[in-house]
Structures are given as C-alpha cells and as structure tokens.
Amino acid sequence: MSESKHNKNSDVAAAGLPSGDNADAQLRRTGINPERLSVVKLGRRSHLTGVPSWLWRLGSGLLLWSLALLFHSPLAQLSPYLQAAIKLVIGLIILIAACEILVSATERLAARFQWNHYIAGTLAEILSTTPELVVIAFVIPVSPITAFTISVVTIYNNALVFSLYSYFLPKDKVGKFLMPAPITEAGSQILIGGGAMGLIIGLVMLTLNSAPESKNSFSATDLIFISVILLVIFAVYIYKLLTSYAREEAEVRENLSMSEKDIEQRLELVYENVKPSSFWTIALLFVLGIFGAFIGGYEISGFASTMIRDLDINPILTALILALFAGLSEYVILWQSHRKGEYGIALANAFGGITQVMFLVLPFTLLWIALYQGFLNPAHPELPLEFSTANIFLLLFLFPTFYTLSSLLEEDHTLGVLDTTIMTGIFLFLIVLLVSYGGVPA
C-alpha cells in the first residue's frame, strides 16, 4: 500500500513534466495536454547557500556610484561623453541587480503564502518592469517625446526578442515547441487588442493632423483617457490569465484525484529552490530592489540626457538605443532562465515583455507625461505631444506587428524560420523607415 502511494505521489509530482509518464497518459485520456503544463521551479538552487550573485552586483554598483559622488569634481573635468558612459555602466549594474532582487522577493513572498507558480510568475514579471518605469520617469523631464518613443519602441524590441527566442527553443519530434495555453488564448487576444488600439489611435492622429485647423497634439486629458483604457484592458487580461491558470490546475487535480498531500508536493516542486525567508527579510528585499531601481534609473537618465541634448542624432535612433538599455534587465532574466532549462519561465518573460510594455509601461508613461504637462511643467518645449509622423508610424505599425504575431501563434507552437524572418523583416522595415524619415535631429 505504501509503495503504491509512493508511486502515485511520484507521478502526481511529475505531472506535466517529461518524467511523469503515467500521469501524462491519464491526463491525455481526459483531454488535457500535459505538454502545456509548466510546473516550473522558481528561484535558483545556487541562492540556497552562500551569498546570492545579485547582492555582489548590487554592492559593486553602489560602490561605484558612491565613488562617483565622492570624486564628482575630478569626474566633472572629463568629457561629457565619458561621464555619460560611466553613468550608463553604473546604472546598468545597479538596475540588473535591482530587477533580480525584486523577482527574488516576489518568489519568497509567494513561497510563504504558497501561491501557485502561475500567480508567482505573473507577479514577478510585472515587477520586472520596475527598472523600465524608473528610467522612463527620469527621462520625461528631459524629453517627454523621447520617453514616449522609448516605451513604444521597447514593444517592438521585445516582439523581436520573443520571435528570435521562440525559434531557438528545443523542439519536439515534429519540430515544434508547444506554447503554454495562456499565451495562445488570452495572449493572442491581448495582441489583437493591442494592435487594434494602436491602429485606432494612429488613424485618429493621422486624420486630425491632415487638417491644419484641427487638433494636432495630445492634451493631458487625452493621455489620461488612453492610459486608463489600456490599464483596464491589462487588469482584465491578468484576471483572465490567473482564472484560466486556476481552472487548469483544478482540472489537473480532479483528473488525478490529488489529495492535499499531493497538492502540497506539487507546490514543493515549485519552491524547492526558493530560500525560506521572514516577512522582514522579504520587506527589506523589496525596499532594496526599489532603491536600486531608483538609483540605477537616475544614472541611466544622466546618460540619456547627454544623448538627447549633446548628440546631434535622430531622436528615433536615440530612443531605440535607450530602449535597449532600459529593457536589458528583462533580457538578462530571459537568458538566465533559458540557461537553467526553465523554458516556461523564459518564454513567459519574453511574451510578457510585449504585453506588459504595451498595457503597463506605455500607459504609465502617458500618465506621467500628463501629470508633467498638466501640473509640473506645462511650458516644456516638447509639450504637448504632437501628432508627428514618427508618433503616427510608431502607433500604426503596432497593428501589423501584433496581427502578424498573433496569426503566427494560431497553431499553438513557437515560430519557425519563416515566421521569425517575417517578424524580423517587419521590425527592421519600421526602424529603418523611422530612422530615415520619421524624425529630425534634436
């Protein structure tokens, strides 16, 4: 009897994993595809013992930041470009570490409350955008147009990263890697919605801009209205994502007749690499992560100021470069997850980079610009945001980008070589067009 129970527990614990052959067969008989069940392990085993790597990186970054403050006068004698490069390096070191700290704090909080890996992963992905929000918040006082462009260009950057990464995922015997159900269901819907929003706003801007006597810029009220709609869509998307996950988990538990002990065993799989922590430790990590994001964002904003004010280059190209740096922390998490074989986490992070920037980072940017435009500095030379050619192109191109991506995901698998080539072509076409004709040097 005990042996039978042990075997059952082993199968249940492995449900949805390659080793769970018996449980997989049982799930398939009830219409559940176990290849879609991502029982992922959060955290890193190396963090269970010794000093975590992110603490060393944060300490190094803060030390460099302190030295830069201490030797401010000698550094001021250097060329502005060298000063900007120093700020960029310090900011990136601190930002990447801060992002890892926030994710680690989220995992530890989830382990204490025994949240399932779906909720923990979703919350960690949302918090991973904190460094981008901080960078944009510091760039807005310097150049609201560049901040807006950074947020939109980041969407295209992340769409390209998702396309390239999904192509390199390990494939099954027919050359495909099944996407998790939330990406092919709610994810496809959010892509269609994002493309439609970009198309509608872009067409309205284009129409109003065609008549000189008509409205040709965003008021603070316009920005708030657009932001609220995007945030509401994002909230409903998260709700559907989590309820779909909960329904899937309930079906798995029911079909496998899982006991409380079995359920606990599956949760132990998720958090076996997460170090148990007190509430005070978790709170300290959150404070440390937010502090690091603030300092890192401030340093990168210094680099951004030099690029915007001193370099006579196309503002679209400037925003593209800054967007790459702002999103670097997410790309590091993607690489680390892939290297550990945690393809589900890496894929969710890559896809979340598209949806969260569109429906969280972009509305945050618009809200902050509205606040700055309405109360803090209405006389800023770049306010209000005009219906420029670059802005119209950036929003209109969201539709073909998102529509193509959602269409390529209809067969529920990762992108092939042709799919990835198409997405790369769209991205390059947009960037070359905007860099060539979409803006003028600042």
N, C-alpha and C positions, 0 to 999 in steps of 0.2 A: 504493500500500500504506500509506504513512504517512498519507494523507488518510483512508483507511478506518479506520485505527487511531484517528485523532483523533476521527472521528465516533463510533466505538464508545465511546471514553473519555468523550466528552461526554454520550452517552446514559446510560452507567452512572453517571456522577457525578450526573446529574439524576434517577436512578431514584427514583420515589416523589414527585417534585416536579412541579408543573404543567408545567414546560418539558420534562420527559422523555417526549415523546410516543411515540417509538419503543420505548424501554424499557418504558413503561407498557403498550403493546399486547402486547409479548412476555410481560410478567408476567401480564396478564389471560388470555392463551391457556393459561397453565399453572395457572390457578385462583387467582392471587394478586392481591388488590385493591390496586393501588398507592396508592389514596387513603388507605389505612391506614398507609402507610409514612411515618413522620415523621422524615426526615433533617434534623434541626434543627441550627441553628448556635448553639453555646453562646457565652456572653460577649457583649460589646458592642464594636463597632468603635471607639467613642469612647475605649475604655480602652487601645487600642493605642498611642495617642500622648497625651502630656500627663499631668497628674495626674488619677487617677480621681475621680469625684464623691464616692464613698463616703469617700475619705480626707479631703476637705474637711469632710464632715458629721461624721465621727468627731472630727476636730480641733476643730470648733466645739463639739461636745457635751462633749468632755473639758475644753475651756477653760471652758465654763460650769460644769461640775462642779467644777473647780479653784477658780473664783471663789466658788462657793457654799461650799466648805470654808474658803476664806480669810476670807470675810465671814460666817462662821457666827453670830457674836454679833449683828450687826445684823439678819440674817435671822430670828433667833430672836424678835425683837421683833414680827415680822409675825404676822398671824392664822394659825392652824393651816391654814385652808383655802387661803390664799395660798401658804404654804410647800408644801403638798401639790401645788398646781398647778405650782409651779416644779419640784418633783421629777419630776412627770409629764412635763413638756416636755423636761427634760434627759434623762430616762430613755428617752423615745421616740426622740429624736435619736440617742442612742448605740446603742440596740437595733437600729434600722433599718439603721444603718451596719454594725454588727457582723454582722448577718444577711447583708448583701451581701458582706462580707469573707469569711465562711465559704464562701459559694457560689462566690466568685471563686477562693478557694484550692482548692476541690474541682475546679473546671474546669481550673485549671492543673496540678493533680496528675494528672487524667485525661489531659490533653494529653501530659504527659511519658511516661505509661505506654501511651498510645494506646488507652485504653479506648474502647469504642463509646459512642455518645451515650445509649444506654439505661442503662448502668451509671452513667455520669457524672451523668445527670439524676436517677436514683433516689437516689444518694448525696447529691446536692445538696439534694434535697427533704427527706431525713432530717435533714441538718444544719441546714436552715432552721427546724426546730422548736426548736433550742437556746435562743433567747430565751424561748420559752414555758416551757421546762423550768426555766430560771433564775428567771423570775418566780414560778412556782408554788413552787419550792423556798424562796424568801424569804417567800411568803405563808403557808406551812404553820405556821411558829412563831407567827404572829399569829392565824390562824384556819384550822385544818385543814378545817372544813366548807366555808368559802369556797373554799379551794384545790380541794377535790373538785368543788364546784359549777362552778368556772371551767373545769376540764378537760372536764366533761360538756357544759356549755353551749356551749363552743367547738365541739364536734361539730355541734351544731345550727346555730351561726353559719356554719360552713364548708359545711354542707349547703345552707343558703340561698344562700350566695355562689356555690357550684357551680351551683345551679339557675338563678340570675339570670344568671350569666356565660355559661353554655352557651346560654341563649336568645339572647344578643346576638352569638354567634359568626357569621361570614359563612356563608351557606347556599348550597347548590348549586341547580341549576335546579328541583329539586322541593322546595326549601325546607328541606333538611336538611344537617347537617354531620356526616359520619361520625366517630364516636368511634374512637380508637385501639383495636386489638384487646385489649390488656391490660385496659382499663377495662371492656369489655363481657364479658370472660371471667373472669379472676381477680378483677377489680374487683367484678363482680356477685356472685361467690361470697363475697368478703370482706364485702360489705354484708349479705348474708343471714346470714352467721355472726355479724356484729356485732349485728344485730337480735335474733338468737336468744339471744345471750349476755345482752343487756340484759333481754330478756323473762324468761329463766330466773332471773337474779339478782333482778329486781324481784318476781317471783311468790314466790320463796323468802322475801324480806324481808317481803312482804305477809302471807304465811301465818304466819310466825313471830311477826310483830307483832300478829296478831289475838288471840293468847292471852297474857295478861299474864305468866303464869308461864314462858313460853317465852323463847328467846333474842331480844333486840331490839336488838343492836348488833354491829358487826364487831370481832372480835378481831384482833390483829396477824397471827396465823396465817391467818385468813380472807383478809386483804388480800394477804398474800404468795401464797397459793394462787391467788386470782383473777388477780393480776398475772402469775404465771408462765404460766398458761394463755393469757392474752392475748398475752404476748410470744412464746410458742411459735407461736401462730397467725400473728403478724406475721412471724416468721422464715420460716415455710413459705411465706407469701404472697410475700415478697421473693424467695425461691428460685424459686418458680413464675414470678414476673414475669420474672426475669432469664433463666431457661431458655427461657421462651416467646419472649422477645426474641431469644435466641441461635439458636433453631430457625428463627425467621422470617428472620433475617439469613442463615443458612446456605442456606435455600431461595432467597432472592433471588440470592445469589452463584452457586448452582448453575444456576439457570434462565437467568441472564445470562452464564454461562460467564466469570465475572470472574477476571482474573489478579491476581497480587499487586499489580501497579501500579494496577489498577482499584480494588482494596480500599483501597489507600493513598490514592487520590484521593478516595474517599468519606469517609475519616477527615479528610482535609484540609478538606473542606467543613464538617465539624463544628467544627473547631478553628481556622478561619481568623481568627476574631475573638478568640481567646484569646492573650494575650501570653506568649511563651516565658519560663519562669522556672526558676531554680535550685532545688534542694531546700531550701536555706537560706531563700530568699525565700518559698517555699511554707510552710515551718515557721513563719516569722515571721508570715505572714498568719493561720495557724491560731491562734497564740498571741494575736495582736492581736484576732482575732474573739472568742475565748473571753473575753479580758479585757474587751472591750467589752460582751459579753453579761452578764458578771458585774456590771459597774458599772451598766449600764442596768437590769438586773433588780433590783438593790438600790435604785435610785432609785424605780422604779415600786412596789416593795414599801412604800416610805415613803408614797406616795400611797394605796396600798391600806390601810395601817394607819389612816390618817385616815378613810377611807370606812367602814371596819369599826367603829372604836371611837367616832368622834365624830359620825357622821351617823346619825340615827335613821330609817333607811330599810330597806325589805325586803331581806333578805340575798340573795334571788334576783336582785333588780334590781341590787344591788351587784356580784354575780358576773357578771352579764351585761355591765355596763359594763367591768369589769376584763378580761373575756374578749375584748371588742372591742379593747382596748388591747394585750393580750398577743399577739393574732394579727395586729396591724397590719403587722408586718414581712412576713408572707406575702402580705397583700393588696397591699402596695406592689410586691412582686416580680411578682404577678399582673398588675397594671396596667402595669408596665414592659414585661413580655413581650408583652402584648397590643398596646401602643402600637408596638412594633417589628415587629408582624406575626408574632411567634413563637407562633402559636396552640396548637401542640402542647405547648410548654413551659408556657404559661399554663394550658391545660386540665389537664395532668398535675399542676401545682401546686395547682389548685383541687380536683381529686379527691383528691390526696394529703393535702390538709388535712383530709379526712374520715377516711380510713383510718389515717393516722399519728397523729392525735389519739386515735382510739378504741383503737388497738392499740400505741401507743408512749407518748404523753403521759399517758393515763389510767393505765396500769399503773405508769409512773414515779411518778405522784402517789400511787397506793396504796402502792407500796413505800416511798416516803419517809415517808408517814404511819405505816406500820407500824414503820419504824425509830424515828420520833419517839415513837410510842406505846409501843413496847416497851423503849426504852433511854434516849432523851434527856429526855423529859418526860411520863411516864405520867400525871401528875396534871393535865395540861392540862384546863381545864373543858369543852372540846369533844370530848374523847376519852373512850371510844371513839366512833366514828361511829355514831350511832343510825339505826335504820330509820325515819326520819321520812317524813312524807307527801311532802315535797319530793324527797328522795332516791329514793323509790319511783317517783314520777311521772317523774323525770328518766331513770331506767333503763327503765321500762316503755315510754315514748314512743320509745325507740330503735327498737323493733320496727316500729311503723307508719311511722316516718320512713325507715328503711333499706329496708323491704319496698317501700314506695311508690317510692322512688328506683330500686331495682333493677328493679322492674316496668316503670317508665317507660323504662329503658335497654335493655329486651329487644330493641327494634327497631334497636339499634346506632346511634342518632342522638341528637343533642342535643335538649334539651327544647323543646317548643313552648309557645305562650302558655298553653294549658290546663294542661300539665304544670307549668310554673313557678308558675301560680296555685295549683294544688293544694299544691305544696311550701311556698309562702309561707303559705298558709292553715294548714297543719299547724304550722308554726313559730310563727306568731302565736297560734294557739289554745293551744299549750303554754305560751308565755311569759306570756300574759295569765292563764291558769289558775294558773300557779305564782306570779306576782307577786301575784295576788289572794288565793289561798288556800293556797299552798304553803309559806309561811314566816311568821315573826313578826319584827318589828324586833329588831336585835341589841341 
